[in-house]
Each structure stands twice: as structure tokens, then as C-alpha cells.
Amino acid sequence: MTQHSDIIVVGAGPAGLSFCRNLADTGLTITLIDPHTAEQLANAPFDGREIALTHPSKKIMQQLGIWQLVAEEDIHPLRQAKVINGSFDYALHFKTPKQDSKKQALDTLGYFISNYHIRRAAYQSVANQDNITWRLNEKVKTAFSDEKQATVILESGEQLTADLLIAADSRFSTIRRQMGITSDTYDFGRTVMVFRVEHELPSDHTAMECFFYGSTLALLPLSDHVTNCVVTIDSRKAQSLRELTDDELAAHIAKQLDYRFGAMKMASEVNEYPLAGVHARHFYSKRCALIGDAACGMHPVTAQGFNLGLQSQDILAKLIKRSKRLGWDISSDRLLREYNLRHQKNTRVIYHGTNAVVKLFTDDRLPARILRDGVLHVSNNLPPLKRMITRRLTG
């Protein structure tokens, strides 16, 4: 007998789990499919990635009960941010504003939490949720939909159906492709290497985005003397860094920073990721919606990817809860079009704007270097522009 649910969610990452948590008290039945086991989800491993969270993202996570499941010592405040171009002669500097756009007092630009802590907390929040049927250690072979229902066929051959199918299965989403949703994909031809270092001098909780010539280095402060390093480098040159010992890599970073943080030593393993950006042209098709990275996967330079993913599930969940309350169809084209319109407004400008910034600040030709320097000076000396950027950083 085919199992039918109100909603099938494919992908138990933070976006998929947050979405399920958002629908905990609706009475809707949810089937959650993911290739990992419960043990793997409950104990997500360290992967080197630190997630920058805005104040609205904190609020969403608090409302879902996820924020409270992260230990206080694993939440790191971001007080200031700086952007440099080529050298440390000049920096675009963002300080924490006294108030947000709603006149609420602020004491941080945002927060850093390790990706694996978020994944663990998100899973913990839904592990015993009554309206979820777990299909773990399972992969989707085929997905399709018609006027009556959405259908998923697992690799085991089992068939599942639902009124609504949710794709939360990464920026390389299989569901997105099988549901015929096209996307704009940009392969940056670069590799991201992430690791932690310990350093002698304090960071003052200041993040730095250093656009050096030949590579980009982001510094994400976790404590006064521990920082997460995000190196973005042409994939053809990445091998030169892989060949360094831990001591040599730490010394290389210290030298790049002109020893502003004193001597450094490695404090974690090195993790690597290919760098590609994805933006679906539509975030829905018949009885199907995309959330998280399946909808929009960002370059990390503006640190907005996770925040947009969290917003996506929040927008869609609120629309579904409204429809359920009013007795409307939770998978109607009208609802999905409204979700698409709202979230496209959030993502499209940021996605393409981010890609434009990356292209400019990774172009090392002389005219681009001059323009890069000019952009920093103009941004620093135009208060309205600087306030606009700061508001984006804080959310």
C-alpha cells in the first residue's frame, strides 16, 4: 500500500528540519526523507563551516526552539566587520549600529555558530515530533507530480505520495531537476578551504574580508584568540596550500595578515568545498516548492546563504499554516506563486549582486584593482550607502 502524507520533505538539513519544526502543531502529516541515519543527524560532524546569523534569523530560530538548544559558549558575537582590498592600507569598516531599523537596541552585528551545532540542534528540535514519519537512510530515485498528488519513488522501489513535495536537498538538488525547475548556476572555478587558527593577539570580535591578489581570506572571530579562516582560491592553485604542513599553513595565514594577530597555529583540520552559486528561476512547480539551498545557494562572501534559507522555510510555513487554518489547499498554485514572489524578492538582487561583487573583487587586472579601491572609499564615505549595507549585515 502506498503511503500518503500531507507533505513530503526531501532533505534533513537545517532548512528542511526547520520547516518541519515550523509545522509541528498544525496536524499536518509529514514524511521526511534523508540518506543519513538518525545517529548521523544527531551527531553531525565538525565540517569547518561557521554560519553568520542575522538578528531576524536568531528570532526565527528562537521561535522554533532551535536557538535554545545551542550551548551559549558555542554562540559567538560579531561586533565589527572590515573589508580590505589588496593590502591593509585602507579598510571599509562597519561597526555595530546603536539601533536596528525598528529602533531596537543592538549590541552585535550578528552571530557565528558552527554549522554542525546548528544541524544537531535542528535535529534535536524535531527528533520526537509526533507528525513526522522518518524515512532515513533512504534516497529518492524519481519524483513527479500531477493534478492529484506529488509522487516520490525511493531507490528501494517503494512509492510515496503527498499533497505537497518540498525540496530541501542542497544547491545541487535532484528534486529540483526532476520537477523540471530550471536554475542559473555559476561555477566560480574556485575551492574553499576552511579551518580554525589560534592567534596571540585578540580579534576584538571583528570579521575581516580580505580580497588579496590571487586569493580571498575571510576571518570569522569565534573568541578573542580563535578565528575561523575561509580561504577562497583558484582551484588550479589549491594544491599549493594542500601540500603545506599545519605549521606552514598557519604561518602562511599569519604572513598574509602582516602578523596583525601575531603568531598563529592550527586549531582544527582543513575542510574543502567546491564553490558554485545556484539560483532557481522559479521556487515552485506543480505541488512542489524549493527551500534552502535548493532554491538559492550563495557564494559565502556576503554570509547570507543560511539566512535566506531560513527565511524561505519561514515564508512557506506561514503560508501553509494560513491555508490550513482557512481550510484552503496547502499545495495550491496560488499559495506556491505567493511563496515564489515573496522569496524571489529576498534572493534575486542579493544573489546577482553578490556574484557581481565577487567578480569585481577577484579580478586582479589593474583597472579592476583601481575600481575595487574606489568602491571601498566611496562606500566608506557615503553614510546612506554604509547604513544600507550595515542593515543588510544585521538583517
DRENSEKOL-569941 format. One record per atom (N, C-alpha, C, O): residue in one letter; y, x, z. Coordinates in steps of 0.2 Angstrom, whole numbers, plus 2048, in hexadecimal, padded with zeros to 3 digits. Example, Ala and Ser with C-alpha at 12.3 -4.5 7.8 and 13.67 -1.06 7.14 Angstrom:
! residues 2
a7E4842827a7EA83E827a7F0842827a7EF84782As7F5840823s7FB844824s800840827s806843828
! end
This chain:
! residues 395
m7FA804800m800800800m806804800m807809804t80B8037FCt8118077FBt816805801t817800803q81880B804q81D80A80Aq824809808q82680C803h82780380Ah82E802808h83280280Eh830800814s83880580Ds83D806812s84480380Fs845802809d848802814d84F801812d85280780Ed855806809i85180D811i85481380Ei84F81880Fi84C819813i84F81C809i84B823809i850828809i855828805v85082D80Dv85483380Ev85083980Cv84B83A80Fv85283D807v84E843805v852849807v85884A804g85084C80Cg85485280Fg855851816g85A84D817a85385681Aa854855821a85885B823a85785E828g85E85D81Fg863861821g86885E825g867858827p86D861827p87285E82Bp875857829p87685382Ca876857822a87985181Fa87484B81Fa876846821g86E84C81Dg86984781Eg868845825g86783F826l867849829l866847830l86C844833l86B83F837s872846832s878843834s87883B832s87A837835f87783B82Cf877834828f87282F82Cf87382A82Ec86C83282Dc86782E831c86982C838c86882783Ar86C83183Br86F830842r87482A842r875826846n87882A83Dn87E82683Cn87B81F83Bn87F81A83Dl87581E839l872817838l86D81583Dl86981183Ca86D819843a868818848a86881184Ba86380E84Cd86E80D84Cd86E80784Fd86F80184Ad8717FC84Ct86D802844t86E7FD83Ft8687F883Dt8697F383Bg8627FA840g85C7F683Eg8597F8837g8547F5835l85D7FC834l85A7FE82Dl85480382El854807832t84F80282At84980782At84B80D825t84D80C81Fi849813828i84B819824i84481D823i84181E828t84381F81Dt83E82481Ct84182B81Bt84582B816l83F83081Fl84283781El83D83B81Bl83883D81Ei83E83E815i83A843812i83D84A812i84284B810d83984F814d83B856814d83585A814d82F859817p835860810p82F865810p82E869816p82986C817h83286981Bh83186C821h82D868826h82D862826t82A86C82Bt827868831t82C867836t831869836a82A86383Ba82E861841a82F867845a835868847e82A86C845e82C872849e831876846e835879849q83187683Fq83687A83Bq83D87783Cq84287B83Cl83D87183Cl84486D83Dl84786E844l84C86F845a84286E849a84486E850a846875851a84B876856n84487A84En845881850n848885849n84588A847a84C882846a84F885840a85188C841a85488D846p84F89183Dp85089883Ep85789A83Dp85B897839f85989F840f8608A383Ff8608A4837f85B8A8835d8658A3834d8668A482Dd86C8A882Bd86E8A9825g8708AA830g8768AE82Fg87D8AA82Dg8828AC82Er87C8A382Cr88289F82Ar88589C830r882899834e88C89D830e89089A835e894895831e89789682Ci89488F834i897889831i89E888835i89F88783Ba8A3888830a8AA886833a8AB87F833a8AA87B82El8AD87C839l8AD87583Al8B587383Bl8B887683Ft8B786E838t8BE86B839t8BE86683Ft8B8865841h8C3864841h8C4860847h8C1859845h8BD856849p8C285683Fp8BE85083Dp8B785083Dp8B384C83Fs8B485683Bs8AD85783Bs8AA857842s8A5855844k8AE85B847k8AC85A84Ek8AC853850k8A7851854k8B184F84Ek8B1848851k8AB84484Ek8A8841852i8A9845848i8A3842845i89D844849i89984084Am89C84B84Am89684D84Dm89684B854m890849857q89C84A858q89C84785Eq89A84085Eq89683E863q89C83C859q89A835859q893834858q89082F85Al890839854l888839853l88483B859l87E83B859g88883F85Eg884842863g881848861g87D84B865i88384B85Ci88085285Ai88485885Di88185C85Fw88B85785Dw88F85C860w88D85E867w88D863869q88B85986Bq889859872q88385D873q88185F879l87F85E86El87886186El87986886Dl87486C86Dv87F86B86Bv88087286Av883875870v888872873a88087A872a88287E878a889880878a88B882872e88D87F87De89488187De89588887Be89A88A877e89188D87De89289487Be890895874e89289B871d88D890870d88C891869d89188E865d89088E85Fi89788C868i89C889864i8A288E865i8A588F86Ah8A589085Fh8AA89685Fh8B089385Ch8B0891857p8B6894860p8BC89185Ep8BF896858p8BE89C859l8C3893854l8C689784Fl8CE896850l8D0890850r8D189B852r8D889B854r8DD89C84Er8E289984Eq8DB8A184Aq8E08A3845q8DC8A583Fq8D68A683Fa8DF8A5839a8DC8A7833a8E08AB82Ea8E68AA82Ek8DE8B082Bk8E28B5827k8DE8B6820k8D88B6820v8E28B681Bv8E08B8814v8E38BE812v8EA8BF812i8DF8C3810i8E38C980Di8E08CA806i8DB8C8804n8E48CE802n8E38CF7FBn8E38D77FAn8E88DA7FAg8DD8DA7F9g8DC8E17F7g8DD8E67FDg8D98EA7FDs8E28E5801s8E38E9806s8E68E680Cs8E78E080Cf8E78E9812f8EA8E6818f8F18E6818f8F48E581Ed8F58E8813d8FC8E8813d8FF8E2814d9058E2817y8FC8DC812y8FF8D6813y8FA8D0814y8F48D1811a8FB8CB818a8F68C6819a8FA8BF81Aa8FF8BE81Cl8F68BA817l8F88B3817l8F58B181El8EF8B281Fh8F98AF823h8F78AE82Ah8F88A682Bh8FD8A382Bf8F28A382Ef8F389D830f8F189C838f8EC89F83Ak8F689A83Ck8F5899843k8F3891844k8F488D840t8F089084At8EF88A84Ct8F588684Dt8F9888851p8F688084Ap8FC87C84Bp8FC879852p8F6878855k901877854k90287385Bk8FF86C85Bk8FC86A860q8FF869855q8FD862854q8FA86184Eq8FB865849d8F585C84Dd8F285B847d8F7855843d8FC854846s8F585383Es8F984E83As8FA84783Es8FE84383Ck8F5846843k8F6840847k8F984184Ek8F983D852k8FD84784Ek901849854k8FC84A85Ak8FE84A860q8F684C859q8F184E85Eq8F185585Fq8F285985Ba8F1857866a8F285E867a8EC862865a8E6860865l8ED868862l8E886D860l8E8873863l8ED876865d8E2876865d8E287D868d8DD881863d8DC887865t8DB87F85Et8D7883859t8D8880852t8DA87A851l8D788584Dl8D7883846l8D087F845l8D087A841g8CB881848g8C487E847g8BF88284Bg8C1885850y8B9881849y8B488484Dy8AE887849y8AE885843f8AB88C84Bf8A588F848f89F88D84Cf89F88E852i89A88B849i89388A84Ci88E88C847i88E88B841s889890849s884892845s88088C841s87F887845n87E88D83Bn87B888837n87488683Bn87388083By87188B83Ey86A889841y86B885847y867881849h87188684Bh872882851h87487B84Eh871876852i87787A849i879873847i872870844i87186A846r86E873841r86887083Er86486E844r861868844r863872849r85F87084Fr86286A852r85E866854a86886A853a86B865857a86B85E853a869859856a86C85E84Ca86B858848a864856849a863850849y85F85A848y858858849y857855850y85484F850q859858855q85885585Cq85B84E85Cq85884A860s86184D859s86484785As860841857s86183B859v85C842852v85883D84Fv85083D850v84D83984Da84E842853a847844854a84383E856a83D83C854n84683A85Bn84383485En84682D85Cn84582885Fq84982D856q84D827854q848822851q84482484Dd84881C854d843817853d84381584Bd83D813849n848815848n848812841n84681783Bn847815836i84481D83Di842822838i83B823838i83782383Dt838823832t831825830t83282B82Dt83582C828w82E830831w82F83782Ew829839829w82383782Br82B83C824r82683E81Fr82884681Er82B848819l82684A823l827851823l82185481Fl81C85281Fn82385B81En81E85F81An81C85B813n81685C811e821858811e82085480Ae825856805e82B857807k8248567FFk8298577FAk8288517F5k82384E7F3v82E8507F2v82F84B7EDv82D84E7E6v8308537E4k82984A7E2k82784C7DCk82B8487D7k82E84B7D2t82C8427D8t83083E7D3t8348387D7t8328367DCa83A8377D4a83E8327D7a84282E7D1a8448317CCf8428277D2f8458237CDf84781C7D0f84581B7D6s84B8187CDs84D8127CFs84E80D7CAs84E80F7C4d84E8067CCd84F8017C7d8537FC7CBd8567FD7D0e8547F67C8e8577F07CBe8557EE7D2e8587EC7D6k84E7EF7D3k84B7EC7D9k84A7F17DEk84B7EF7E4q8497F87DDq8487FD7E2q8498047E0q8498057DAa8498097E4a8498107E3a8418127E5a83F80F7EAt83F8167E1t8388187E2t8378207E2t83B8237DEv8348227E7v83282A7E8v82B82B7E8v8278277EBi82882F7E4i8218317E4i8218387E6i82483D7E4l81D8397ECl81C83F7EFl8178447EBl8138417E7e81784A7ECe81384F7E9e80B84D7EBe80784F7E7s80A84A7F0s8038477F2s8018427EEs7FB8407EEg80683F7EAg8048397E6g8068327E9g80682D7E6e8088327EFe80A82C7F3e81182A7F0e81582E7EFq8118237F0q8178207EDq81B81C7F3q8188197F7l82281E7F3l82681A7F8l82B8177F5l82E8197F0t82E8117F8t83380D7F5t83880C7FAt83780C800a83E80A7F8a8448097FCa8498057F8a84A8057F2d84E8027FCd8537FF7F9d8588047F6d85C8037F1l8598097FAl85E80F7F9l85B8157FAl8578177FFl85C81A7F5l85A8217F6l8608257F7l8658257F3i85F82A7FCi86482F7FDi8628367FCi85D8387FEa8668397F8a8648407F6a8688457FBa86E8457FAa8658487FFa86884D804a864854803a863857808d8628557FDd85D85B7FCd8608617F9d85D8647F5s8668637FBs86A8697F9s86D8697F3s86D8647EFr87186E7F2r87686E7EBr87186F7E5r87486E7E0f86B8717E6f8678717E0f86286B7E0f85C86C7DEs8658657E2s86185F7E3s85C85D7DDs85E85C7D7t85685C7DFt85185A7DAt8528527D9t8528507D3i85484F7DEi8558477DEi85B8467D9i85B8427D5r86084A7DAr8668497D6r8648497CEr8668457CAr86184F7CDr85F8507C6r85A84A7C3r85B8477BEq8558487C7q8508437C5q85483C7C5q8518387C1m85983B7C8m85D8347C8m8628357C2m8668307C2g86283A7BFg86683A7B9g86D83B7BAg8728397B6i86F83E7C0i87683F7C2i8788467C0i87584B7C2t87D8477BBt87F84D7B9t8848517BEt88784E7C2s8848577BDs88885B7C2s88C8617BEs8898637B9d8918637C1d8958697BFd89286F7C3d89386E7C9t88F8747C0t88C8797C4t8908807C2t8908817BCy8928847C7y89588A7C5y8918907C9y8918907CFd88E8947C5d88B89A7C8d8908A07C8d8928A27C3f8918A27CEf8978A77CFf8948AE7CEf8988B37CDg88D8AE7CCg88B8B57CBg88B8BA7D1g88C8C07D0r88C8B77D7r88D8BB7DDr8888BA7E2r8858B47E2t8878BE7E7t8828BE7ECt8868BE7F3t88A8C27F3v8848B97F7v8878B97FEv8828BC803v87C8BB803m8858C1806m8818C580Cm8848C3812m88A8C5813v8808C1817v8838BF81Ev8808C2823v87A8C3823f8848C4828f8818C882Ef8868C8833f88C8C7832r8848CA83Ar8898CA83Fr88A8D2841r8858D6840v8908D3843v8918DA846v8948D984Dv8988D584Ee8938DF851e8978DF857e89C8E5856e89B8E9852h8A28E4859h8A88E8857h8AC8EA85Eh8AB8E6863e8AF8F085Ee8B28F2864e8B88EE866e8B98EC86Cl8BC8EC861l8C38E9862l8C28E2861l8BE8DF85Dp8C68DD865p8C58D6865p8C88D385Ep8CC8D685Bs8C58CE85Cs8C78CA856s8CD8C5858s8D08C3853d8CE8C385Ed8D38BE860d8D18B885Cd8D68B485Bh8CB8B685Bh8C88B0858h8CC8AF851h8CE8A9850t8CD8B484Et8D18B4847t8CC8B5841t8C98BA841a8CB8B083Da8C78B1837a8CB8B4832a8D18B3831m8C88B882Em8CB8BC828m8C78BB822m8C18BB821e8CB8B981Ce8C88B9816e8CB8BF812e8D18BF810c8C78C4811c8CA8CA80Ec8C78CB806c8C18CC805f8CC8CA802f8CA8CA7FBf8CB8D27F9f8D18D37F6f8C68D67FAf8C78DD7F8f8C68DD7F0f8C38D87EDy8C78E37EDy8C58E47E6y8BE8E67E5y8BC8EB7E7g8BA8E17E2g8B38E27E2g8AF8DE7E6g8A98DD7E4s8B18DC7ECs8AD8D77F0s8B28D47F5s8B88D57F5t8AF8CE7F8t8B38CA7FCt8AF8CB803t8A98CA803l8B38CB808l8B08CB80Fl8B48C6813l8BA8C6814a8B08C2816a8B28BD81Ba8B08BF822a8AA8C0823l8B58BE827l8B38C082El8B48B9832l8B98B6832l8AE8B7835l8AE8B1839l8AD8B3840l8A78B4842p8B28B2844p8B28B584Bp8AD8B084Fp8AE8AA84Fl8A88B3853l8A48AF857l8A68B085El8A58AB863s8A88B6860s8AB8B7867s8AF8BD866s8B18BF860d8B28C086Bd8B78C586Bd8B48CB867d8B88CF863h8AE8CC868h8AB8D3865h8A58D1861h8A18D685Fv8A48CB85Ev89E8CA85Av8A18C6854v8A48C1855t8A08C884Et8A38C5848t89D8C4843t8998C8842n89D8BE83Fn8998BD83An89C8C0833n8A28BE832c8998C4830c89B8C6829c8988C3823c8928C2823v89C8C181Fv89A8BE819v89C8C2813v8A28C1811v8988C6810v89A8CA80Av8988C6804v8928C4803t89C8C57FFt89B8C37F9t89C8C87F3t8A28CB7F3i8978CA7F0i8978CF7EBi8948CE7E5i88F8CA7E5d8968D17DFd8938D07D9d88B8D27DAd88A8D77DCs8878CD7D7s8808CE7D9s87D8D47D6s8788D77D8r8808D77D1r87E8DD7CEr8808E37D3r87C8E97D2k8848E27D7k8868E87DCk8838E77E3k8838EB7E7a87F8E17E4a87D8DF7EBa8788E47EDa8778E67F3q8748E77E8q86F8EC7EAq8718F27EEq86E8F57F2s8788F47ECs87B8FA7F0s87B8F87F7s87B8FD7FBl87C8F27F9l87D8F0800l8768F0803l8758F1809r8718ED7FFr86B8EC802r8688F3804r8638F3809e8698F8801e8668FF802e869902808e86690780Al86F8FF80Bl872902811l86D901817l86B8FB818t86D90581Ct86A904822t86F900826t8758FF824d86D8FD82Cd8718F9830d8778FD832d87D8FA832d876903834d87C907836d881908831d887908832e87E90982Be88290B825e886904823e88C905821l8838FF823l8868F8821l88C8F7826l8918F5824a88B8F882Da8908F6832a8968FB831a89B8F9831a89490182Fa89990682Ea89D905828a8A3906827h89A902823h89D90081Ch8A28FB81Eh8A88FB81Bi8A08F6822i8A58F0823i8AB8F2827i8B08F1826a8A98F782Ca8AF8F9830a8B48FD82Ca8BA8FD82Dk8B1901827k8B6905823k8BA90081Ek8C090181Dq8B78FB81Cq8BA8F6817q8C08F381Bq8C58F2818l8BF8F2822l8C48EF826l8C98F4829l8CD8F282Dd8C98FA826d8CD8FF829d8CD900830d8D2902833y8C78FF833y8C590083Ay8CA8FC83Fy8CB8FE844r8CC8F683Cr8D08F2840r8CD8EF846r8D08ED84Bf8C68EE846f8C28EC84Cf8BE8F284Ff8B98F1853g8C08F884Dg8BC8FE850g8B68FF84Dg8B48FC847a8B1902850a8AB90384Ea8A78FD84Ea8A88F8852m8A28FC84Am89E8F6849m8968F8849m8948FE847k8928F384Ck88B8F484Bk8888ED849k88B8E884Bm8828EE846m87F8E7844m87D8E484Am87A8E684Fa87D8DD84Aa87B8D984Fa8768D384Da8748CF850s8748D4846s86F8CF844s86C8D283Ds86E8D783Be8678CE83Be8648D0834e8698CE82Fe86E8CA830v8688D0829v86C8CE823v8688C881Fv8628C981Dn86C8C381En8698BE819n86D8BD813n8738BF813e86A8BC80De86D8BB807e86C8B4804e8678B1805y8718B2800y8718AC7FCy8748AD7F5y87A8B07F5p8728AA7F0p8758AA7EAp87B8A57EAp87B8A07EEl8808A67E7l8868A27E7l88789E7E1l8888A07DCa8878977E2a8888927DDa88C88C7E0a88A88A7E5g89088A7DCg8948837DEg89187E7DAg89087E7D4v8918787DDv88E8727D9v89286C7DBv89486B7E1h8948687D6h8988627D7h89585C7D3h89685D7CCa8928577D5a88F8527D1a89584E7CEa89A84D7D2r89484C7C8r8998487C5r89A8417C8r89F83E7C7h89483E7CAh8948387CEh8908397D4h88B83D7D4f8918367D9f88D8367E0f8888317E0f8868307E6y88782D7DBy8828287DCy87F8267D5y8828287D0s87A8237D5s87781F7CFs8748197D2s8758177D7k8708157CEk86D80F7D0k8698107D6k8648147D6r86B80D7DCr86780D7E2r8668147E5r8618167E8c86B8197E3c86A8207E6c8718227E7c8768217E3a8728267ECa87882A7EEa8778317F0a8718327F3l87C8357EFl87B83C7F0l88083E7F6l88583B7F7i87D8417FBi881844801i88084B802i87C84E7FFg88584E806g884855807g885859801g8898587FCd88185F801d8828647FBd87F8617F5d8818637F0a87B85C7F5a8788587EFa87E8557EBa87E8557E5a8838537EFa8898517ECa88E8567EAa8918567E4c89085B7EFc8948607EDc8938667F1c8938667F8g89186B7EEg88F8727F1g8958777F0g8968787EAm8988797F5m89E87D7F4m89D8857F5m8988877F8h8A28887F2h8A288F7F3h8A58907FAh8A988C7FCp8A28957FEp8A4895806p8AB897807p8AD89780Dv8AF899802v8B589D804v8BA898807v8BE89A80Ct8BA892806t8BF88D80At8BB88A80Ft8BE886813a8B588B811a8B1889817a8B1881817a8B287E81Dq8B187D812q8B1876812q8AB873810q8AA86D811g8A687680Eg8A087380Cg89C86F811g89B86980Ff89B871817f89886D81Cf89C86781Ef89986281Fn8A386881En8A7863820n8A785D81Bn8A785781Dl8A785F815l8A685A810l8A0856810l89F85080Fg89A85A811g894857812g893852818g89084D817l89685481Dl89784F823l89B849821l899844824q8A084A81Eq8A484481Cq8A0840817q8A183A818s89C842813s89983E80Es894839811s894834810q89083C816q88C83781Aq88F83281Eq88D82D81Ed895834821d899830825d89C82A821d89B824823i89E82C81Bi8A1826816i89C822814i89D81B815l896824812l891820810l88E81C815l88C816814a88C81F81Ba88A81B821a88E815823a88C810824k895816823k899811825k89980B820k899806822l89980D81Al898808814l892804815l8927FE814i88C807816i886804817i8867FF81Di8837FA81Dk889802823k8897FE829k88D7F8828k88C7F282Br8937F8824r8977F3823r8937ED81Fr8937E8820s8907F081As88C7EB815s8867E8819s8857E2819k8837EC81Ek87D7E9822k8807E3826k87D7DE827r8867E5829r8897E082Er88B7D982Br88B7D482Dl88D7DA824l8907D4820l88A7D181Cl88B7CC819g8847D481Dg87F7D1819g87F7D2812g87C7CF80Ew8827D8810w8827DA809w87D7DF807w87A7E280Cd87C7E0801d8777E57FEd8797EC800d87E7EE7FDi8757F0804i8777F6805i8767FB800i878801800s8737F97FAs8727FE7F4s8767FB7EEs8747FD7E9s87B7F77EFs87E7F47EAs8827F97E6s8857FE7E9d8837F87DFd8887FC7DBd88F7FC7DEd8928027DEr8917F77E1r8987F67E3r8987FB7E9r89D7FF7EAl8947FB7EEl8948007F4l8948077F1l89880B7F4l88F8097EDl88E80F7EBl8948127E7l8968187E7r89780D7E3r89E80F7DFr8A38117E4r8A78167E3e8A480D7EAe8A980E7EFe8A88157F2e8AD8187F3y8A28167F4y8A081D7F7y8A28227F2y8A58277F4n8A08227ECn8A28277E7n8A98287E6n8AB82E7E6l8AD8237E6l8B48237E5l8B78277EBl8BB82B7EBr8B58257F1r8B88287F8r8B682F7F8r8BA8337FAh8B08317F7h8AE8387F8h8B083C7F2h8B18427F3q8B183A7ECq8B383E7E7q8BA8407E8q8BC8457E6k8BE83C7ECk8C583D7EDk8C58437F2k8CA8477F2n8C08437F7n8C08497FBn8BE8507F8n8C08557FAt8B984F7F3t8B68557F1t8B98587EAt8B985E7EAr8BB8547E6r8BC8577DFr8C285C7DFr8C18617DCv8C885A7E2v8CD85F7E2v8CB8657E6v8CD86B7E3i8C88657EBi8C686B7EFi8C186F7ECi8C28757ECy8BC86C7E9y8B78707E5y8BA8747DFy8B987A7DFh8BE8717DBh8C18747D5h8C68797D8h8C787E7D5g8CA8777DDg8CF87B7DFg8CC8827E2g8CF8877E1t8C78817E6t8C38877E9t8C188B7E3t8C28917E4n8BE8897DEn8BB88D7D9n8C18917D5n8C08967D3a8C788D7D5a8CD8917D2a8CF8967D6a8D189C7D3v8CF8957DDv8D189B7E1v8CC8A07E1v8CF8A67E1v8C689F7E1v8C18A47E0v8C28A87DAv8C18AE7DAk8C38A57D4k8C38A87CEk8C98AD7CEk8C98B37CCl8CF8AB7D1l8D58AF7D1l8D48B57D6l8D58BB7D4f8D18B47DCf8D18B97E1f8CB8BD7E0f8CA8C27E4t8C78BC7DBt8C18C17DAt8C28C47D3t8BE8C87D0d8C88C37D0d8CA8C67CAd8CE8CD7CCd8D48CC7CEd8CB8D27CAd8CE8D97CCd8D38DC7C7d8D58E27C8r8D48D97C1r8D98DB7BCr8E08DB7BFr8E18D77C3l8E48E07BDl8EB8E17BFl8EF8DB7C0l8F28D97C5p8EF8D77BAp8F38D17BAp8F18CC7C0p8F58C97C3a8EA8CB7C1a8E88C77C6a8E98C97CDa8EB8C67D1r8E98D07CEr8EB8D37D4r8F28D17D6r8F38D07DCi8F68D27D1i8FE8D07D2i8FE8C97D4i9028C77D9l8FB8C57D0l8FB8BD7D2l8F88BC7D8l8FB8B87DCr8F38BF7DAr8F08BE7E1r8F58BF7E6r8F58BB7EBd8F88C57E6d8FD8C77EBd9038C27EBd9058C07F1g9058C07E5g90A8BB7E5g9088B47E8g90C8B17ECv9028B27E7v9008AC7EAv9008AC7F2v9028A77F5l8FE8B27F5l8FE8B37FCl9058B27FFl9078AF804h90A8B67FBh9118B67FEh9148AF7FDh9188AD802v9138AC7F8v9168A57F7v9138A07FCv91789D7FFs90D8A17FDs90989C802s90C89D809s90D89980Dn90D8A480Bn9108A6811n9178A4813n9198A3818n91B8A380Dn9228A280En92489B80Cn92A89A80Bl91F89680Bl921890809l91E88B80Fl91888980Ep92288A814p91F88681Ap91B87F818p91687E81Bp91E87B813p91A875811p91387780Fp90E874810l91387C80Al90C87E807l90888080Dl90287F80Dk90A885811k906887817k90488281Bk8FE88281Er90887D81Dr906878821r90087481Er8FC871821m901873817m8FC86F813m8F5872814m8F086F815i8F5879813i8EF87D813i8EC87D81Ai8E687C81Bt8F087D81Ft8EE87D826t8EB877828t8E687682Br8EE871825r8EB86B826r8E486A823r8E0867826r8E386D81Er8DC86D81Br8D887181Fr8D286F820l8DA877822l8D587B826l8D387782Cl8CE87782Et8D887382Ft8D686F835t8D3869834t8D0866838g8D386782Dg8D086082Bg8D585A82Cg8D285582A
! end
